[in-house]
Amino acid sequence: MILKNLRLFPLALSAFLAMNCVAAQVLAAAAPPTASPAEVRSLNDWLMRMHQASVNQSYVGTFVVSAGGNMSSAKIWHVCEGTQQVERVETLTGAPRSIFRHNDQVTTFMPDHKVARSEKRESLGLFPQLFQSADSRIADFYKFRQDGMERVAGLDADIIMLVPRDRLRFGYRVWSERKNGLIVRLQTLDTDGKVIEEAAFSELQLDAPVSLSQLVQMMGKVQGYRLEKPAMVKTTAAAEGWALKTPVSGFNPMNCYKRSASVAGTGAKGATGDGPLQWIFSDGLTSVSIFVEPFDRQRHVREAALSLGATQTLTRQLHDHWITLVGEVPVQTLQMFANALERKK
């Protein structure tokens, strides 16, 4: 989900956010059967309803994320006026963070360090924005069924199951508020159907009187903070000399960015040299990011595999480059991306 490219809580913090290889032939099966037109329509109707609710619904709520034995919580204010969207997120556990998003502009305040980081990002990776759009390809890789109704945060919610058609992706159990479709609870299920991560509102006020202008003003109050504006330039993998020898079933390239060296975690103020390349793939529901940076013998000590809830991370050296793969997918899927990655120049 896009990295979850900063999920609300730094999930192992790669700034956003059990790996043993399984034989590639186990996963390199033929593409799953194409869904019927009726399946596509039914799934897309639900996804579009949930997507529209996440975009158009104003609310204030507290939600909790449980992953890898850790639990975090935050308060969220979300408001929409026409095409304008503003969010404010205040972490309630861990290091203090105030995160504001105005459309695609995100500012993160870190009061412990008196640092404010301003950057462009499509979303905060919050679970109500999991379903970004109704993509007809999704039904080719996930089976869909309704699974009853429950109350969440005092609201009636329909339960939707999204079951993967192969072992390249995780499944989801989604609670969608019955009246308008807003996602109020989400479980991520591993390939055996076991819950490995859960996020849910513990309290939620819909149609809350949130002032968009007031949140925008708060977002701009950076006095007393050192303002950082990481550079992120859109590019293509081909232009940077990278390609996949074979595609990973269902995952299409979405975006590719070149980041400034200071964002790469060099730790050196005003660091020079190339920063990491981020190549993003998605199957319509979840995403995988491939980060590529020059190999540094001092920082890149050994290849590793990490797992925290649904977020998997795999690192390896490829020639004179260091590769980091991050995604909310089974580790085998990251391994397939790693094995397919090649240098073209």
Phi, psi and omega per residue, in radians:
M1 nan 0.180 2.554
I2 2.141 1.110 2.883
L3 0.483 0.249 2.227
K4 0.115 0.865 3.109
N5 -1.517 0.505 0.868
L6 -1.450 1.806 2.882
R7 -1.192 2.898 -3.049
L8 -0.963 -0.784 3.124
F9 -1.882 2.340 -3.107
P10 -1.041 1.729 -2.961
L11 -1.269 0.043 3.028
A12 3.034 0.319 -2.573
L13 -0.063 1.814 2.822
S14 -1.809 0.511 -2.990
A15 1.334 0.024 2.864
F16 -2.583 -0.391 -2.875
L17 -1.689 nan nan
A18 nan 0.770 -2.896
M19 -1.639 1.895 2.972
N20 -2.193 2.454 -3.103
C21 -1.190 2.483 2.965
V22 -1.958 2.549 -3.058
A23 -0.876 2.298 -3.054
A24 -1.050 -0.580 -3.097
Q25 -1.150 -0.377 3.108
V26 -1.149 -0.593 -3.072
L27 -1.706 -0.395 -3.053
A28 -1.444 0.814 3.125
A29 -1.386 2.973 3.107
A30 -1.110 2.730 3.130
A31 -1.033 2.550 -3.118
P32 -1.099 2.725 -3.124
P33 -1.080 2.550 -3.138
T34 -1.200 2.393 -3.140
A35 -1.240 2.700 3.103
S36 -1.264 2.760 3.101
P37 -0.970 -0.626 3.136
A38 -1.159 -0.701 3.098
E39 -1.099 -0.749 -3.133
V40 -1.076 -0.818 -3.116
R41 -1.094 -0.776 -3.097
S42 -1.113 -0.825 3.138
L43 -1.142 -0.785 -3.112
N44 -1.120 -0.611 3.082
D45 -1.041 -0.792 3.140
W46 -1.176 -0.774 -3.108
L47 -1.114 -0.739 3.140
M48 -1.139 -0.666 3.120
R49 -1.090 -0.787 3.138
M50 -1.195 -0.664 3.108
H51 -1.113 -0.810 -3.137
Q52 -1.083 -0.673 3.121
A53 -1.128 -0.690 -3.123
S54 -1.189 -0.470 -3.122
V55 -1.518 -0.720 -2.942
N56 -1.742 -0.269 -3.042
Q57 -1.517 2.245 3.000
S58 -1.582 2.450 -3.119
Y59 -2.838 2.845 2.971
V60 -2.276 2.327 -3.114
G61 -2.808 2.906 3.038
T62 -2.031 2.251 3.094
F63 -2.302 2.742 -3.015
V64 -2.124 2.380 3.074
V65 -2.028 2.265 3.093
S66 -2.084 2.103 -3.100
A67 -2.664 2.294 3.057
G68 1.030 0.565 -3.124
G69 1.425 -0.014 3.115
N70 -1.852 2.591 3.129
M71 -2.278 2.325 -3.141
S72 -2.351 2.737 3.128
S73 -2.472 2.789 -3.124
A74 -2.731 2.749 3.051
K75 -1.815 2.368 -3.091
I76 -2.174 2.369 2.959
W77 -2.054 2.210 -3.119
H78 -2.327 2.261 -3.101
V79 -2.436 2.537 3.108
C80 -2.257 2.388 3.005
E81 -2.453 1.834 -3.079
G82 1.120 -2.168 3.133
T83 -1.576 0.009 -3.088
Q84 -1.626 2.322 3.048
Q85 -2.214 2.372 3.082
V86 -2.358 2.392 3.071
E87 -2.258 2.552 2.991
R88 -2.233 2.283 3.140
V89 -2.226 2.182 3.101
E90 -2.026 2.038 3.111
T91 -1.212 2.435 3.138
L92 -1.847 -0.189 3.099
T93 -2.303 2.759 3.140
G94 1.272 -2.804 -3.124
A95 -1.118 2.410 3.127
P96 -1.060 2.321 3.081
R97 -2.514 2.388 2.969
S98 -2.106 2.081 -3.063
I99 -2.080 2.207 3.129
F100 -2.078 2.444 3.019
R101 -2.272 2.191 3.004
H102 -2.056 1.816 -2.990
N103 0.966 -1.999 -3.121
D104 -1.773 0.133 3.120
Q105 -1.699 2.172 -3.082
V106 -2.114 2.298 3.052
T107 -2.159 2.202 3.137
T108 -1.969 2.132 3.116
F109 -1.719 2.208 3.103
M110 -2.053 1.532 -2.991
P111 -1.099 -0.507 3.129
D112 -1.051 -0.574 -3.102
H113 -1.912 -0.014 -3.102
K114 0.946 0.767 3.130
V115 -2.097 2.395 3.005
A116 -2.135 2.190 -3.129
R117 -1.916 2.158 -3.124
S118 -1.993 2.222 -3.106
E119 -2.718 2.865 3.075
K120 -1.618 2.315 3.141
R121 -2.679 2.498 -3.034
E122 -1.194 -0.570 3.132
S123 -2.822 3.006 3.065
L124 -1.510 -0.045 -3.110
G125 1.355 0.298 3.138
L126 -1.238 2.549 -3.006
F127 -1.108 -0.450 3.056
P128 -1.127 -0.209 3.128
Q129 -1.834 0.299 -3.123
L130 -1.004 -0.794 -3.069
F131 -1.622 1.712 -3.008
Q132 -1.345 -0.478 -3.113
S133 -2.918 2.964 3.048
A134 -1.579 1.797 -3.091
D135 -1.865 2.101 -3.056
S136 -1.102 -0.354 3.131
R137 -1.244 -0.389 -3.059
I138 -1.023 -0.684 -3.106
A139 -1.174 -0.292 3.070
D140 -1.343 -0.267 -3.053
F141 -2.147 -0.162 3.100
Y142 -2.347 2.306 2.970
K143 -1.502 2.584 -3.006
F144 -2.181 2.388 3.002
R145 -2.681 2.658 3.032
Q146 -1.507 2.525 -2.970
D147 -2.352 0.639 3.049
G148 1.719 -2.783 -3.084
M149 -2.543 2.540 3.046
E150 -2.532 2.900 3.038
R151 -1.704 2.344 3.094
V152 -2.286 2.218 -3.137
A153 0.919 0.609 3.102
G154 1.425 0.115 -3.094
L155 -2.058 2.474 3.055
D156 -1.240 2.348 -3.094
A157 -2.402 2.397 2.996
D158 -1.398 2.482 3.119
I159 -1.784 2.215 -3.124
I160 -2.064 2.326 3.067
M161 -1.847 2.299 3.023
L162 -2.069 1.829 -3.024
V163 -1.834 2.134 -3.118
P164 -1.122 2.523 3.119
R165 -1.503 -0.115 3.086
D166 -2.480 -3.040 -3.102
R167 -1.818 0.404 3.123
L168 -1.624 -0.093 -3.048
R169 -2.586 2.793 3.094
F170 -1.487 2.884 3.049
G171 -1.788 2.990 -3.107
Y172 -2.423 2.474 2.907
R173 -1.995 2.121 -2.975
V174 -2.108 2.301 3.026
W175 -1.785 2.035 -3.069
S176 -1.971 2.088 -3.108
E177 -0.932 2.231 -2.918
R178 -1.078 -0.630 -3.026
K179 -1.322 -0.794 -3.033
N180 -2.166 -0.131 3.036
G181 1.676 -0.040 -3.119
L182 -1.065 2.361 3.097
I183 -1.278 2.161 -3.106
V184 -1.974 -0.223 3.088
R185 -2.731 2.540 -3.108
L186 -2.573 2.246 2.999
Q187 -1.988 2.378 3.008
T188 -1.759 2.272 -3.041
L189 -1.981 2.370 3.117
D190 -1.321 -3.068 -3.036
T191 -1.179 -0.233 3.056
D192 -1.749 0.095 3.107
G193 1.479 0.178 3.141
K194 -1.529 2.454 3.133
V195 -1.236 2.148 3.122
I196 -1.997 -0.205 3.092
E197 -2.778 2.524 -3.135
E198 -2.522 2.441 3.058
A199 -2.353 2.388 -3.106
A200 -2.727 2.562 2.979
F201 -1.272 2.298 3.011
S202 -1.592 -0.432 2.997
E203 -2.624 2.567 -3.036
L204 -2.707 2.245 3.064
Q205 -2.029 1.932 3.126
L206 -1.428 2.676 -3.131
D207 0.953 0.649 -3.136
A208 -1.202 2.562 3.141
P209 -1.359 1.367 -3.140
V210 -1.744 2.314 -3.119
S211 -1.568 2.021 3.108
L212 -1.099 -0.793 -3.091
S213 -1.108 -0.633 -3.136
Q214 -1.174 -0.711 3.112
L215 -1.152 -0.682 3.113
V216 -1.099 -0.700 3.103
Q217 -1.116 -0.754 3.113
M218 -1.069 -0.672 -3.138
M219 -1.096 -0.548 -3.085
G220 -1.530 -0.053 -3.103
K221 -1.485 1.444 -3.095
V222 -1.810 0.133 3.127
Q223 -1.052 2.363 -3.133
G224 1.539 -0.068 3.102
Y225 -1.968 2.566 2.984
R226 -1.416 2.039 -3.045
L227 -1.528 2.134 3.076
E228 -1.920 2.382 3.104
K229 -2.249 1.472 -3.119
P230 -1.036 2.384 3.120
A231 -1.422 2.382 3.094
M232 -2.473 1.959 -3.036
V233 -1.906 2.285 3.125
K234 -1.293 2.377 -3.139
T235 -2.584 -2.877 3.041
T236 -2.277 2.676 3.114
A237 -1.086 -0.692 -3.130
A238 -1.084 -0.722 3.138
A239 -1.119 -0.502 3.140
E240 -1.609 0.002 3.048
G241 1.558 0.459 -3.112
W242 -2.200 2.640 3.130
A243 -2.740 2.878 2.985
L244 -1.811 2.231 3.116
K245 -1.099 -0.690 3.101
T246 -2.400 2.454 3.125
P247 -1.254 2.735 3.031
V248 -1.710 2.141 -2.965
S249 -0.857 2.139 3.052
G250 1.583 -0.282 -3.082
F251 -1.755 2.067 3.131
N252 -1.884 2.533 3.075
P253 -1.140 2.356 -3.096
M254 -1.928 -0.957 -3.103
N255 -2.539 2.844 3.075
C256 -2.567 2.243 -3.069
Y257 -2.277 2.588 2.979
K258 -1.903 2.175 -3.083
R259 -1.825 2.748 3.125
S260 -1.208 2.708 -3.071
A261 -1.081 -0.558 -3.095
S262 -1.150 -0.406 3.125
V263 -1.440 -0.249 -3.064
A264 -1.290 -0.117 -3.126
G265 1.574 0.416 3.129
T266 -1.171 -0.447 3.118
G267 1.378 -0.084 -3.107
A268 -1.762 2.160 3.121
K269 -1.133 2.232 -3.128
G270 1.249 0.475 -3.134
A271 -1.033 2.553 -3.132
T272 -1.961 2.991 3.138
G273 1.736 3.042 -3.090
D274 -1.259 2.360 3.009
G275 -1.560 -3.118 -3.061
P276 -1.279 2.599 2.978
L277 -1.605 2.365 3.068
Q278 -2.062 2.068 -3.140
W279 -1.966 2.109 -2.974
I280 -1.934 2.313 3.088
F281 -2.127 2.658 3.111
S282 -2.586 2.604 3.005
D283 -1.801 0.186 -3.137
G284 1.825 -0.446 3.099
L285 -2.027 -0.799 -3.090
T286 -2.138 2.972 -3.054
S287 -2.402 2.809 3.038
V288 -2.285 2.323 3.071
S289 -1.991 2.333 3.017
I290 -1.887 2.051 3.085
F291 -1.791 2.286 -3.132
V292 -2.194 2.261 3.095
E293 -2.543 2.808 3.105
P294 -1.052 2.464 -3.140
F295 -1.210 2.300 3.114
D296 -2.144 1.946 -3.041
R297 -1.060 -0.513 -3.126
Q298 -1.339 -0.659 -3.090
R299 -1.591 -0.616 -3.045
H300 -1.716 1.479 -2.976
V301 -1.349 -0.891 -3.102
R302 -2.653 2.721 3.070
E303 -1.198 2.529 -3.050
A304 -2.600 2.864 3.059
A305 -2.351 2.267 -3.102
L306 -2.259 2.627 3.090
S307 -2.425 2.266 3.049
L308 -2.428 1.793 -3.046
G309 1.077 -2.228 -3.139
A310 -1.463 -0.254 -3.062
T311 -1.470 2.120 3.117
Q312 -1.943 2.511 3.129
T313 -2.338 2.365 3.136
L314 -2.327 2.289 3.096
T315 -2.156 2.562 3.084
R316 -2.809 2.782 3.068
Q317 -1.654 2.358 3.073
L318 -2.279 1.795 -3.046
H319 1.008 -2.123 -3.129
D320 -1.780 0.490 3.122
H321 -2.207 2.684 3.077
W322 -1.929 2.191 -3.040
I323 -1.936 2.261 3.034
T324 -2.144 2.158 3.110
L325 -1.951 2.270 -3.101
V326 -2.329 2.340 3.087
G327 -3.015 2.771 3.038
E328 -1.628 1.182 -3.113
V329 -2.481 2.851 3.045
P330 -1.028 2.635 -3.115
V331 -1.032 -0.559 -3.134
Q332 -1.066 -0.567 3.127
T333 -1.186 -0.748 3.065
L334 -1.070 -0.669 3.138
Q335 -1.090 -0.659 3.115
M336 -1.141 -0.711 3.070
F337 -1.087 -0.784 -3.108
A338 -1.080 -0.727 -3.118
N339 -1.230 -0.448 -3.096
A340 -1.532 -0.321 -3.071
L341 -1.205 2.320 3.120
E342 -2.489 2.655 3.099
R343 -1.582 2.231 -3.077
K344 -1.768 -0.219 3.115
K345 -2.697 nan nan
